[in-house]
Amino acid sequence: QVQLVESGGGLVQPGGSLRLSCAASGSISRINTMGWYRQAPGKQRELVAGITNDGRTNYADSVKGRFTISRDNAKNTVYLQMNSLKSEDTAVYYCRAGTAWNVYWGQGTQVTVSS
């Protein structure tokens, strides 16, 4: 089992920045990929950014150049640095961890971009 706890969400003005954190615990040695997804009201959950154990990253086109995913293996934590935030980035952001056999999700953290 893997447990994921997100933090760092909140209310920010357009153009502002936030950093989300996702701390993993449990069977962390089995994790091979981690990522951030988001779900806005009335929309499907979508991939925002992902990172593999060897540091390869991928991003949704809508966040390329604005968001950066990174991981600190010593702290078992994945981060999502979000810059130049837009109103359309408003959503609940979920951390996801994948092993060879299972997928685990955090409880989600709300990000609201509004003036």
Legacy VTK file of the C-alpha trace (Angstrom):
# vtk DataFile Version 3.0
C-alpha trace
ASCII
DATASET POLYDATA
POINTS 115 float
0.000 0.000 0.000
1.012 3.570 -0.711
-0.382 6.599 1.062
-0.286 10.044 -0.541
-0.884 13.353 1.216
-1.129 16.550 -0.806
-0.673 20.075 0.468
-0.157 23.576 -0.836
-3.443 24.407 -2.490
-5.301 27.649 -1.932
-6.606 30.842 -3.455
-4.330 32.842 -5.728
-4.810 35.744 -8.129
-4.341 35.297 -11.864
-0.658 35.468 -12.722
0.326 34.207 -9.296
2.160 31.075 -8.217
1.584 28.082 -5.969
3.603 25.009 -5.132
1.857 21.741 -4.419
3.520 18.950 -2.467
2.707 15.257 -2.345
4.318 13.165 0.372
4.340 9.410 -0.158
4.585 6.757 2.529
4.172 3.003 2.753
5.523 0.764 -0.012
7.316 3.617 -1.739
10.062 1.431 -3.192
7.475 -0.016 -5.561
6.493 3.348 -7.037
7.732 3.839 -10.591
5.789 6.893 -11.689
4.164 9.819 -9.942
2.025 12.571 -11.301
-0.453 15.323 -10.774
-3.962 15.285 -12.158
-6.752 17.815 -11.824
-10.505 17.849 -12.037
-12.565 20.962 -12.561
-16.317 21.054 -11.839
-18.232 19.253 -14.557
-15.090 18.010 -16.263
-13.161 14.774 -16.356
-9.980 14.281 -14.391
-6.982 15.077 -16.579
-3.245 14.621 -16.440
-1.313 17.759 -15.567
2.245 16.433 -15.256
4.065 13.179 -14.628
7.554 12.114 -13.616
9.286 8.748 -13.707
11.848 7.303 -11.310
14.646 8.325 -13.653
13.368 11.877 -13.874
11.619 11.898 -17.229
8.721 14.317 -17.261
5.663 14.975 -19.366
3.126 17.783 -19.273
-0.294 18.628 -20.569
-0.058 21.132 -23.412
-2.114 23.613 -21.401
0.538 23.883 -18.664
3.793 23.550 -20.602
6.123 26.413 -19.811
4.147 27.371 -16.702
4.208 24.290 -14.462
7.179 22.214 -13.348
7.047 18.799 -11.728
9.945 17.572 -9.616
10.654 14.906 -7.028
12.844 14.668 -3.958
13.541 10.972 -3.495
15.157 11.528 -0.106
11.911 13.055 1.171
9.628 10.785 -0.877
7.902 13.920 -2.090
6.764 15.176 -5.472
6.201 18.850 -6.152
4.254 20.823 -8.708
5.428 24.391 -9.130
2.674 26.373 -10.810
3.460 29.805 -12.232
1.466 32.280 -14.301
-1.734 30.754 -13.034
-4.937 31.305 -14.985
-8.572 31.058 -13.992
-8.857 27.898 -16.056
-6.317 26.222 -13.761
-8.944 26.230 -11.018
-9.575 22.619 -10.008
-9.002 19.985 -7.381
-5.472 18.689 -7.871
-4.740 15.044 -7.127
-1.436 13.277 -6.656
-1.127 9.858 -8.253
1.449 7.119 -7.723
1.799 4.081 -9.943
3.417 0.738 -9.262
3.614 -2.289 -11.507
0.284 -3.486 -10.160
-1.648 -0.607 -8.626
-2.507 3.053 -8.830
-2.882 5.176 -5.718
-4.484 8.587 -5.306
-4.270 11.322 -2.735
-7.290 13.054 -1.291
-6.907 16.139 -3.466
-6.188 19.785 -2.789
-8.216 22.710 -4.085
-6.567 25.349 -6.247
-8.649 28.427 -6.997
-7.377 31.139 -9.310
-9.502 34.249 -8.976
-9.220 37.974 -8.499
LINES 1 116
115 0 1 2 3 4 5 6 7 8 9 10 11 12 13 14 15 16 17 18 19 20 21 22 23 24 25 26 27 28 29 30 31 32 33 34 35 36 37 38 39 40 41 42 43 44 45 46 47 48 49 50 51 52 53 54 55 56 57 58 59 60 61 62 63 64 65 66 67 68 69 70 71 72 73 74 75 76 77 78 79 80 81 82 83 84 85 86 87 88 89 90 91 92 93 94 95 96 97 98 99 100 101 102 103 104 105 106 107 108 109 110 111 112 113 114
